[in-house]
């Protein structure tokens, strides 16, 4: 897969690792949540955030993309909600809430994403008993940001000419 896809999955793994602290049964890339389709609205499916299941859909968007608008995170969130909106009832019947988590490719999270990560951090700190929620949030936020910047670096690196191209110029 392309570096952007690998980076997306690296962020999903960070989120999955965090949710597993509160919900050891959290799953990634769950299929058949919407019967009769190949849609996969859950990069992470977990109960770590509330009473029911939450389908966390990771999104990373570029502020320089053609359809980025004034705020690429808002635009991507709206696109994801519109795309899965027709299937909301199907998910609701299964007690699943669809929740996009969106970051810009520069590492800035959407406000709703920050809220979800803060909730998750509070639950993690309660589960651990002594950890400060702000410290848990900062660690989670920083870990995800590192993966996003690693993704950007690998994307740039993938466009560089092969190493031997500098040794034998034509």
C-alpha positions as CSV (number, residue, x, y, z in Angstrom):
1,X,0.0,0.0,0.0
2,X,0.9,3.6,-0.4
3,X,2.7,5.5,2.4
4,X,-0.5,7.4,3.2
5,X,-2.4,4.2,3.7
6,X,0.4,2.8,5.9
7,X,0.3,6.0,7.9
8,X,-3.4,5.8,8.3
9,X,-3.1,2.3,9.7
10,X,-0.3,3.4,12.0
11,X,-2.7,6.0,13.5
12,X,-5.4,3.4,13.7
13,X,-3.0,1.1,15.7
14,X,-2.3,3.9,18.1
15,X,-6.0,4.4,18.7
16,X,-6.6,0.7,18.9
17,X,-3.8,0.3,21.5
18,X,-5.3,3.0,23.7
19,X,-8.9,1.6,23.4
20,X,-7.6,-1.9,24.4
21,X,-6.6,-0.6,27.8
22,X,-10.3,-0.1,28.6
23,X,-11.8,-2.6,26.2
24,X,-9.6,-5.7,25.6
25,X,-12.1,-6.9,23.0
26,X,-11.6,-3.8,20.7
27,X,-11.2,-4.8,17.1
28,X,-9.7,-3.3,14.0
29,X,-11.1,-3.3,10.4
30,X,-14.4,-5.0,11.3
31,X,-16.2,-6.3,8.3
32,X,-20.0,-6.9,7.9
33,X,-21.2,-4.1,10.2
34,X,-23.3,-3.0,7.3
35,X,-24.7,-6.2,5.8
36,X,-24.8,-6.5,2.0
37,X,-22.0,-4.0,1.5
38,X,-18.2,-4.0,1.5
39,X,-18.2,-0.9,3.7
40,X,-16.0,-0.8,6.7
41,X,-17.0,2.2,8.9
42,X,-14.8,1.0,11.8
43,X,-11.1,1.3,11.8
44,X,-11.5,0.5,15.5
45,X,-14.7,-1.0,17.0
46,X,-14.8,-0.5,20.7
47,X,-16.9,-0.1,23.9
48,X,-14.2,2.0,25.6
49,X,-16.1,5.3,25.1
50,X,-19.6,4.6,26.3
51,X,-22.4,2.2,26.9
52,X,-22.6,0.8,23.4
53,X,-20.2,0.1,20.6
54,X,-18.4,2.9,18.8
55,X,-17.1,2.6,15.3
56,X,-14.1,4.9,15.2
57,X,-13.2,5.8,11.6
58,X,-9.7,7.4,11.2
59,X,-9.3,10.1,8.7
60,X,-6.2,12.1,7.7
61,X,-6.6,15.0,5.3
62,X,-4.4,17.6,3.6
63,X,-5.1,21.3,4.0
64,X,-3.7,21.7,0.5
65,X,-6.1,19.3,-1.2
66,X,-8.5,20.6,-3.8
67,X,-11.6,19.9,-1.6
68,X,-10.0,21.0,1.7
69,X,-12.1,24.1,2.1
70,X,-11.3,26.6,4.9
71,X,-10.7,23.7,7.4
72,X,-9.8,20.4,5.9
73,X,-10.8,18.5,9.1
74,X,-14.3,19.9,9.0
75,X,-14.7,19.0,5.3
76,X,-13.4,15.5,5.9
77,X,-15.7,15.0,8.9
78,X,-18.7,16.1,6.9
79,X,-17.8,13.9,3.9
80,X,-17.5,10.9,6.2
81,X,-20.8,11.6,8.0
82,X,-22.5,12.1,4.6
83,X,-21.0,8.9,3.2
84,X,-22.1,6.7,6.1
85,X,-25.2,8.7,7.0
86,X,-27.6,6.4,4.9
87,X,-26.4,3.5,7.0
88,X,-26.8,5.2,10.4
89,X,-30.0,3.3,11.2
90,X,-28.4,-0.1,10.4
91,X,-25.6,0.7,12.8
92,X,-28.0,2.1,15.4
93,X,-30.0,-1.2,15.4
94,X,-26.7,-2.9,16.4
95,X,-26.1,-0.3,19.1
96,X,-23.1,1.1,17.2
97,X,-22.4,4.8,17.1
98,X,-20.4,5.9,14.0
99,X,-17.6,8.4,15.1
100,X,-15.0,9.8,12.6
101,X,-11.7,10.8,14.2
102,X,-10.1,13.3,11.8
103,X,-6.6,14.9,11.8
104,X,-5.0,17.2,9.2
105,X,-1.9,15.8,7.6
106,X,0.0,18.4,9.6
107,X,-1.2,16.8,12.9
108,X,-4.0,19.1,13.9
109,X,-7.1,17.2,15.2
110,X,-10.7,18.2,14.7
111,X,-12.3,19.5,17.9
112,X,-14.6,16.4,18.0
113,X,-11.5,14.2,17.8
114,X,-9.9,16.0,20.7
115,X,-13.1,15.5,22.7
116,X,-13.1,11.7,22.0
117,X,-9.4,11.4,22.9
118,X,-10.0,13.3,26.2
119,X,-12.9,11.0,27.0
120,X,-10.7,8.0,26.2
121,X,-7.9,9.4,28.3
122,X,-10.2,9.9,31.3
123,X,-11.3,6.3,31.0
124,X,-7.7,5.0,30.7
125,X,-6.6,7.0,33.8
126,X,-9.6,5.6,35.8
127,X,-8.7,2.1,34.7
128,X,-5.1,2.6,35.8
129,X,-6.1,4.1,39.0
130,X,-3.4,6.8,39.4
131,X,-2.6,8.2,36.0
132,X,-3.5,11.8,35.4
133,X,-6.0,12.2,32.5
134,X,-4.1,15.2,31.1
135,X,-0.9,13.2,30.9
136,X,-2.6,10.3,29.3
137,X,-4.2,12.6,26.7
138,X,-0.8,14.3,26.0
139,X,0.9,10.9,25.5
140,X,-1.9,9.7,23.2
141,X,-2.0,13.0,21.3
142,X,1.8,13.0,20.9
143,X,2.0,9.4,19.8
144,X,-0.6,10.0,17.1
145,X,1.1,13.2,16.0
146,X,4.4,11.3,15.6
147,X,2.7,8.7,13.4
148,X,1.1,11.5,11.2
149,X,4.5,13.2,10.7
150,X,6.2,9.8,10.1
151,X,3.5,9.3,7.4
152,X,4.3,12.6,5.8
153,X,8.1,12.0,5.9
154,X,7.6,8.5,4.3
155,X,5.4,10.1,1.6
156,X,8.1,12.6,0.7
157,X,10.8,9.9,0.8
158,X,8.8,7.7,-1.6
159,X,9.1,10.3,-4.3
160,X,12.9,10.6,-4.0
161,X,14.9,9.1,-6.8
162,X,16.6,5.8,-6.0
163,X,19.9,6.2,-4.1
164,X,22.0,5.0,-7.0
165,X,20.6,7.7,-9.3
166,X,23.0,10.2,-7.6
167,X,26.0,7.9,-8.2
168,X,25.4,7.5,-12.0
169,X,24.0,10.7,-13.4
170,X,23.2,10.5,-17.1
